[in-house]
């Protein structure tokens, strides 16, 4: 998996910092790369990749130094890696981890994106 991570990491840094907040295509490219890489990985590695992308988007959504429209764009797309992770659930432990991720998303969404920002 590590050979794929160099361009992937560069995209993550740009997303997390909001450097290209007026280019949602960057986020779409990141999610497309996630899917391409995941197809080539084992189930545990693919699940780890989806989890990584989920937390990149979740953490960006929670970063108040990032423009609010970029945070909202990340929120709109965070369900993609979460649903991909859900498809890879094999064990009870995986399911518990998925529900923990889902709970974190719901909780942090309410805390970091106020109703006025969500509109």
C-alpha positions in Angstrom: 0.0 0.0 0.0 2.9 2.4 0.7 3.8 2.8 -3.0 0.5 4.5 -3.6 0.7 7.0 -0.8 3.0 9.7 -2.1 0.5 11.4 -4.5 -2.3 10.4 -2.1 -0.5 12.2 0.8 0.0 15.3 -1.2 -3.8 15.4 -2.0 -4.5 14.8 1.7 -2.4 17.8 2.7 -4.1 20.1 0.2 -7.5 18.9 1.4 -6.7 19.2 5.1 -5.3 22.7 4.8 -8.0 24.0 2.5 -5.4 25.2 0.0 -7.7 24.5 -3.0 -11.0 25.2 -1.3 -12.4 26.6 -4.5 -11.6 23.5 -6.4 -13.9 20.6 -5.3 -12.4 18.6 -8.2 -9.4 18.0 -5.9 -11.7 16.3 -3.5 -13.3 14.3 -6.2 -9.9 13.2 -7.5 -8.9 12.2 -4.0 -12.0 10.0 -3.6 -11.5 8.5 -7.0 -7.9 7.6 -6.2 -9.2 6.0 -3.0 -11.5 3.7 -5.0 -8.8 2.9 -7.5 -6.2 2.0 -4.8 -8.7 0.1 -2.7 -9.5 -2.2 -5.7 -5.9 -3.3 -5.7 -5.7 -4.0 -1.9 -6.6 -6.8 0.4 -9.8 -6.4 2.4 -8.0 -5.3 5.6 -5.8 -2.8 3.7 -8.8 -1.4 1.7 -10.7 -1.0 5.0 -7.7 0.9 6.5 -7.5 3.1 3.4 -11.3 4.0 3.6 -10.9 4.7 7.3 -7.9 7.0 6.6 -9.9 8.9 4.0 -12.9 9.1 6.3 -10.7 10.7 9.1 -9.0 13.1 6.7 -12.4 14.4 5.7 -13.8 14.4 9.2 -10.8 16.2 10.6 -11.0 18.8 7.8 -14.7 19.3 8.5 -13.8 20.0 12.2 -11.0 22.4 11.5 -12.3 26.0 12.0 -9.3 27.5 10.2 -10.5 26.0 7.0 -13.2 28.0 5.0 -16.7 26.9 5.9 -17.7 26.1 2.4 -14.7 23.6 2.2 -15.7 22.1 5.5 -19.2 21.6 4.2 -17.9 20.0 1.0 -15.9 17.6 3.1 -19.0 16.8 5.1 -21.0 16.2 1.9 -18.3 13.6 0.8 -17.4 12.0 4.1 -20.1 9.4 3.6 -18.4 7.9 0.6 -15.4 6.3 2.5 -17.7 5.5 5.4 -20.1 3.5 3.1 -17.1 1.8 1.4 -15.8 0.8 4.9 -19.2 -0.6 5.8 -19.1 -2.9 2.7 -15.9 -4.4 4.0 -17.2 -5.4 7.4 -16.2 -9.0 8.1 -16.1 -9.3 11.9 -18.1 -8.1 14.9 -15.1 -5.9 15.7 -15.2 -4.3 12.3 -18.9 -3.6 12.8 -18.3 -2.0 16.2 -15.5 0.1 14.6 -17.9 1.2 11.9 -20.6 2.3 14.4 -18.0 4.2 16.3 -16.9 6.1 13.2 -20.6 6.8 12.3 -21.2 8.1 15.8 -18.2 10.3 15.7 -19.4 11.8 12.4 -22.9 12.5 13.8 -21.5 14.0 17.0 -18.8 16.2 15.5 -21.1 17.4 12.7 -23.4 18.8 15.3 -20.6 20.3 17.3 -18.4 21.9 14.5 -21.0 22.8 11.9 -23.6 25.1 13.5 -27.0 25.2 11.9 -26.2 28.6 10.3 -23.1 27.1 8.6 -25.1 24.1 7.4 -27.4 26.2 5.3 
